[in-house]
Amino acid sequence: MCKKCSGGFLLVEALFALALLWTTAAVLLPLLMQMAHERNSLILEEKARRLLAIALYEEPLAGETMIADGRTVFRLQASNEGGRMWKVCVRWNDYVGREMERCGYGKR
């Protein structure tokens, strides 16, 4: 058995381990947050696609309609493209702050 070995961590080793832990957390945490925001944005996009399908084939729209879902506001805008052809667009702001838009055409 070594008489000079204390069997514990030295202060330098403990500081190095903490610095490594903080560096790893500082690198990985923003990446994980971005992945979570993108995943939530995909959920919003799926809701917008459902609203677009409903607006195209089930409900008659006139002008612009706003639908609130939690803290997100979806804006539906319908315009006549001539004859029986209609263009319907859904706009919303995702969790990252980008304005997103999906459009579709349908006959009525």
ZIVENMO-V633796 format. One line per field, one symbol per residue. ss: DSSP state (H for helix, E for strand, - for the rest). A space follows every 10 residues. Layout:
ss->???
This chain:
ss->---------- HHHHHHHHHH HHHHHHHHHH HHHHHHHHHH HHHHHHHHHH HHHHHHH--- ---EEEEEE- -EEEEEEEEE EE--EEEEEE EEE-----EE EEEEEEE-
